[in-house]
Amino acid sequence: MPHKNAAYRRRDFLKAMALGAAGLSLSGRCRAAEARPNFVIIIGDDVGWNDIGTYGNPLIRTPHVDAMARRGMQCNNAYLTVSSCSPSRASIMTGLYPHNTGAGELHQPLAAAAVTIPALLKDAGYYTACAGKFHMGHIQAHFDLVTDSQPSGCEQWVEVLSKRPKDKPFFLWFAAHDAHRGWSATKGENAISQPHRNDEVVVPPFLPDAPKVRRDLGQYYDEVSRLDRFTGEVLAELDRQGIVDNTFVLFMSDNGRPFPRCKTTVYDSGLKTPFIVHWPGHVKAGSASQSLVSAVDIAPTILELAGLAPVPSFQGRSFAPLLRNPEATIREYVHGEHNWHDYQAHERSVRSMQYLYISNAFPELPGTPPADAVNSATYATLRQWRDAGKLTPQQQGPFVVPRPEEQLFDVRGDPYSFENLVGKPEYEGVLADMRGEYESWVRRTHDKVPENPTPDHFDRETGKRLAKGGRPKGY
């Protein structure tokens, strides 16, 4: 059962450490002839699931990640628990839903006593390092090394990999700043060699197809391409060291692209993530799994693969069965959250293979994207087209008030979640089932709407930071 407290107490942490150590000793005999696997998680910042070539984007240049999928297993239905940077990372690290980590809102820190993947592995004899964006709070001591670089965050990945202790298995958290705004991939010594042109982007139907939007998307694509290049360098270094076959590499993102109706939302454009496992000899090359996977499943999977005993506090399920059989099923639903991220919010989602259910506690508030997206050329174009009466109904989402308290979408026939099926008699049974699963999850995880929600910190129209009086600074 999950803890009711937002952050774990120290004795819970020590108990988990003991469980990890016990698991290691028990597994030692069966692993005597086989080295424990290494783990590398490569996590992009604000990279949409379908902004990778292998996931269907015909124009973006991601040759190394695409090759990684050809040599590994691509999961086509992997979901984050929240589309917000630090809460998403905290959830992955702890195997807990964001509202259970004590760090469910943007910039809230994980406590030093949190039970995390690197702490458990470090206690079991692993070398642990974080290179790149940290943004997880007070868990630096869970790593043997924490280092960052600018502007990409990826510049030191190969160095960290090459200088690691050679007598220990390792867990490396390689966290990019790419593709977070503002754009820098065409500048400096690490600039990409071939920037994307305006005609080399896919404009989703919820955004205006205008030159400034295309330029904004193209610069975002450039950031993803730079991340792709560094990913290729990591895989090449693993091969050079002769350890690629014993290294589990996971490529993923922390949330959707930094554009309206993506990042911070609980639509697929916010929560769905690229998810590729590269592990030659353990994962069939070129395989694909359609099974649902949640970010909370990563922690129990890594512990199982490392031969450690499971930690009872984890709320996910190991997806190790998918590595052996991509057609296996480990869960029927995945769950998502939208908590404060620049703006007040409390939304929850339940996703099955076919349907998406959303509950919104504050329907009187518009679906404003993050402040950096509000300050973008794309959002300026949305406002201009809104004022000129040019937006389609699908493009008006960020401005609509009130929004529905409940939404239901058939994502197989409506992949962008445009048609709300709530109120349609033929979907009453589906709605009851999805609502029932949501209510059950709320009880299981002790979720609740905050009595005093964190208010907006930015103006929703301009993106300017608000002063204490609720007005934009400088007004």
Buried (B, 14 or more C-beta within 10 A) or exposed (E): EBBEEBBBEEEBBEBBBEBBBEBBEEBEEEEEEEEBBBBBBBBBBBBBBBBBBBBEBEBBBBBBBBBBBEBBBBBBBBBBBBBBBBBBBBBBBBBBBBBBBBBBBBBBBBBBBBBBBBBBBBBBBBBBBBBBBBBBBBBEEBBBBBBBBEBBBBBBBBEBBEEBEEEBBBBBBBBBBBBBBEBBBBEEEBEBEEBBEBEBBBBBEBBBEBEBBBBBBBBBBBBBBBBBBBBBBBBEBBEEBEBBEBBBBBBBBBBBBBBBBBBBBBBBBBBBBBBBBBBBEBBBEEBBBEBBBBBBBBBBBBBBBBBBBBBEBBBBBBBBBBBEEBEEEBBEBBBBBBBBBBBBBBBBBBBBBEBBBBBBBBBEBBBBBBBBBBBBBBBBBBBBBBEEEEBEEBBBBBBEEEBBEBBBBBBEEEEBBBEBBBEEEEBEEBBEBBBEBBEEBBEEBBBEEBEEBBEBBBBBEBBBEBEEEEEBEEE
